[in-house]
Amino acid sequence: MPRHCQLLAVLMLAMLALPASADESNVRTPTLNELLDSIPVLSPKNNQIRNARFTLWAWLHKEWEYPMRFDVQWAHNQPVGFLMSSTAWQTPAYFASQNQGMLSRISSHELVLANGKQPQLILRRGEASQPEVNLMFGNNPTNLGNGIEIDLSTLINRRAGRPVVEQDANGNWLVRTISATGGFDVLITFDRHPPYTLRRFEMRSLLTGKAQVILANLSLNDDSIPPWPPFPDLKTMPADFTVITGKKEQTSEGAPTQKDVNAAVNQIISMTMQVGFDLRKKNDNPLLKNIDWQEIDKAYQQSGPVLRQAFGFRPVVDQAFPTIQR
C-alpha cells in the first residue's frame, strides 16, 4: 500500500475512535440521591420487578467465620426459589421450589418436608430497640412471596460520613457511605449508565472491618435468568438420608405438624451456628452437650456437595463468600 494511503487509513481510524472516546469522557457523574433512589425493595410484592435472582451472605454473629448464604429467585406470580446453606462446603439447610420445602438435619442424616409454606427472609433496619440488621428466616404461611423483603435503603445514612460517589475498576459507580446508625461502612455498586441498576451491596464493621452483609450476583428483569431447579423426586435423595414426610402425624393439609417442623428448625439452628465460631468451648448450651464435633464436621463436609447436587446445584459454588471490596 502506498505511503499516503497508509496515512489516510490511520487518520480515518483515529477519527472513528474520537466520538466514542469523547462520549466516555463526557459521562455525567450521577448524584448520590440519583443512585440511592434507584435501589429497589427486593420483594415479589414489588410490581416493578418481574423477575429477580440474587445471593445474600449474612454473618448473624460478630464472631462467625463463615456466613449463612441465601440464594433467592422469583418470577411474577410464581413460587419463590430459595436455598439456605452454610459452612465452607455450602451445605444446604433449607431448599424451596414449586411451593415445596425441605429441611436438612445433617447430624442425623434426615430430610424433613415442609410443604405449603413460603420461605421468609427479611433484611431491613429494625426498630431502635432492635439490631440494625433485622434478618429473619422461617416459613410464611400467608400469600405467595410475602416473606421476601430486602430493603437496603433503610440501612443507609445519606448524610453522615460524607458519602462519596466514585468509579470502581470496571467503570461502574461506587457509593461509599456509612450505615443508618453509624456502625458500619457501606459500599454499593451500580451500573455505569441509567437507570443505574444495583449490582452489589456490602456492610462491614467500622471497628473490625468484618463484613456483616453482602448482596451480589443480582439480576433484575432479565429474561436470561436460568430457571430455578425443580423440587426433587424424593426417590432420588441420597441413600444415606431418611426422608421424613410427616405421614405418621399430619396436619389436615397433609404437611408435617408444626412440632415436627419446629424440631427440625431448632436442630438446624443449633448445628449451623457452629460454622461461625467454636461452640465446642461453649458448654452452657444444653443442646450442644455430648456432641461429637469431629463427626459433625465430617458430616457437613461429606453431605454438602451431595445435597447440593441433589437439589440441582453445583457441589461447590464458593468456599465461603465473595472478596470484600476495599
N, C-alpha and C positions, 0 to 999 in steps of 0.2 A: 504494500500500500504506500503511495506517495506520502512524503513528509507532511504536506499541507492537509491531506485527507485525515492523517492520524491526529493532527492538532484539532481539526474540525470535530472529529468524533469525540475526543476528550472534552472539548468545550461543550458539546451538546449534552454529554452525560452529566457534566458539572451543573449545567443549567437545569436539567431534570431533577437533580438532587436538591436544589435550593428550596423549592417550595415546601417539601417535606420537612427539611431541617428548620425552616422558618416556622412552620406550623407547630413543631415540637417545642421550639423555644418560646412560642407565644402562648403556651398552655397556661391558663389562669389558675393561680393557686386558690382553691376554694376556701371559704371562710370556715371557722370552727363550727359555727351553727349549721352551715350547709351540710357538713359531713355528719355531725351528730344527729341532725334531724333526719338523715337518711337511714338511720338504724331502725329496722322494723322490729316489732314484737314477734318473735318466732313462735307461732302457735297455729294450729289448724283453724282456730277461730278467726284468724286474720284473713279477711277475704281478698286482700291484695296479694296473698301468697297462694298460688295454685298448686305448687309442689315444693318440697324442700328436703334437703338432706344435710346433716352436719354431725360433727363429733364434738362432744364436750368432755373435757378432763377436769375432775374436781378433787382437790385434796381436802377431805372433810375433817381432817385433824392436822394441826400445825406440824406434828412430828411424822406424818406419813411420808414414806419414801416414794411409794407408788400411788397414783391416783385411782379413783374409780373412773371408768370410761363408759360413756353413754353414746351409742350410735343411734341416731333417730332419723326416721324418714316418714314422710306422708305425702299424699296427694289429695286433692279436694274430694270430700265425701268418701274417702277410703280409710280403712283402719290404719292406725299408726304402726309402723315397724319400729321395733325397739330392741336393743341389745345392751345389757349392762354387764360389764366384765371388769376384772381386776387382776392383779399380780403381773409379773414380768411376762407371763405366758398368755395374758389376756383371757383368763379363764372365765367362761360365761357364768353369770349368776342368775340372769333372768333374760328370757327371749320371748318376744311377742311378734306375732304375724297373723293376719287374717282373723282378727278378733280371738285369737287363742294365745295362751301364755304358758310358759314352763319355767319353773324354778329349779335350780340345781343345788343339791346337797352333796358337795364334793366329798366331805368326810365320810359319809355313809353310802356313797355311790347310788344316790337316789335322785330321780327327776319327778317333780310334782307338778301336775297340771293345774293351771289357774286360769280357766277359760271364762269368757263372758265379761271380763273387766279390762279396763284400759290402763296402760302404764301411766304413772304420774311423775313428772319431772318439772319442777318449778324453780327458776332462778331469778331472783329479784331482790331488791333491798327490803329487809324486814322492818318491823316497827322499831322504835327507839330502844325498846327493851329486848329486842331480839338480835341475833347475829346479823352482821351486814349482808352476808350472803345467805339467803333463805332457800336452801336446796333440799328438796324432798323427793323420796322415791316410794312408790306404793302402787295400789290399784285404785282406779277411779271408776265406780260403777255407773256414773252418770253418762251424759251424752258423749258421742264419739269425739275423741281428741281433746276433750276439755281439760285433761290432766297435763298437757304440754304447754308451758308458757315460759319463754326465755326473754325477759325484759331487761336487756343490758343497759338501756339508757338510764334506768333508775340507780345504777351502780356508779354513775359518773358525776363528778363535780365539774361543771362547765367553767367556773370562775377561779376557784382556788388553785394554787400550784402553778400559775402561769402556763396554761395549756399551749402546746406547740404543734403547729402543722408543718410537716416536712415530707420530703420524698424518701422512700426506702431504696434499697439497692436495685429493685426492679422498676423503679419509676412510679410506683403506686403511692398513694397518700397515707402518711402515718401520723396519727394523733397521739401525742404524749400528754397525759394529764394525771390526776390523782382521783381516788375513789370518793364517793359521796361523804364519807366520814373521815377521810384523810389518812386511812391506814394502809392504803395500797397504791402502788404505781400501776397505771393503766396504759396499755398500748393497744391501739385499734388501727387496723389496716383496711383501706378502701380502694376500690378500683380507681385508676387514674382519670377516667373520663366519666361524665354524668351518665347515669344517676348516682354515681359513687357507691356502688354496691359493696356492702360489708363483706370482708373476706376473712378477718381474723380478729379475735379479742383476747386480751391477756390481762390478768390481775396478779400482781406479786407483792409480797410484803415489803414495805419500805424499811422495816427493821432487819429482816433476814435475807431479803432478796428471793425467797422461795415463792414459787407460783402457788396460787390457790385455785384459779380458774383459767382454763384455756378453751376457747371455742375456735375450731378450724375445720378444714375440709367442707366449707359451706357452699352449697349450690341452691339457688333460688330460681323458681320459674324457668327451669331448664329442662327441655324435652329430652335431653340426652342422659338424664339421671337413670342409672340401671335400675331395674325392678328389685324390690326388696325380696329376699329369699322367702319362699312359701313355708308355712308351718310343716315340719317334717312328719312323715309317716312314723307312727310310734314303733312300728316293726323294724325300722332302720336305726333305732337308737343303739348306742354301743352295748354290746352283750353284757359287759360287767356292770351296767347300770340297771336298777329296778325302776320301772315307771309306775308311779302312784297315781291312779286315775280317780280315786275317791269313790269307787263303786260300792265299797262296803258301807260308807256313810256319806250320803249325798244330800245336797240341798234339793229343793223342788225343781230347780233348773238343771239338775244333773251335774253341777260343778262340785269340786271338793268343798267340804264345810269350811267355815271361817276358822275353825280351830285348826284344821289341817294346814291351811294357808299361813296362819299366824305362826305356827310352829316352824314351818319352812322358812319364813322370813326371819324369825329370830335366829335360826341356825345360820342363815346366810350372813346376817349382821355380825354374829359372834365370830364367824370364820373369816370373813373378808376383812375385818378390822386388822387382822394380823399382817396384812400386806403393807401397812404403812409404818408401824412401829412394833418393837419387840414386846408383844404381850406375854411372852414367856416369863418376863420379870414381874408381871402384874398378877399377883396371886390373890388379890382381893375380889376378883370376879369369880363367883361360883360356877359360871358357865364355862370357865376356861381352866378349871382344875382337872387334873388327871387326863390331860390331852397330850398325846404323843405328837409333838410339833414336827418332829422329823418325818413322821408318816404323813402329816398334813401337807408339808412342803412337797413331798414326793407325789401326793395325790394331785395337787394343783399342777405340778409340772407335767405329769402324765395325762391328766384329764383335759387340761386347757386346749391343746391342739386337737384332740379327738372330738370334743364337744363343739368347738368352733366349726370343724368340718361338717359335723352332723347338722348344724344349724345353717349351713350354706356359706360359711366364711372361710377365708384362708386360715390355716393353722396359726400363723403369727402375722399380725399386721405391723406391730412395732413392739419393741421391748418394754416401753414404758409410756413415753409421751413425747410430743414434738419438741425440737430445740427451742428454748426461750429466746425471743428477740432481745438484743442488747442495744 
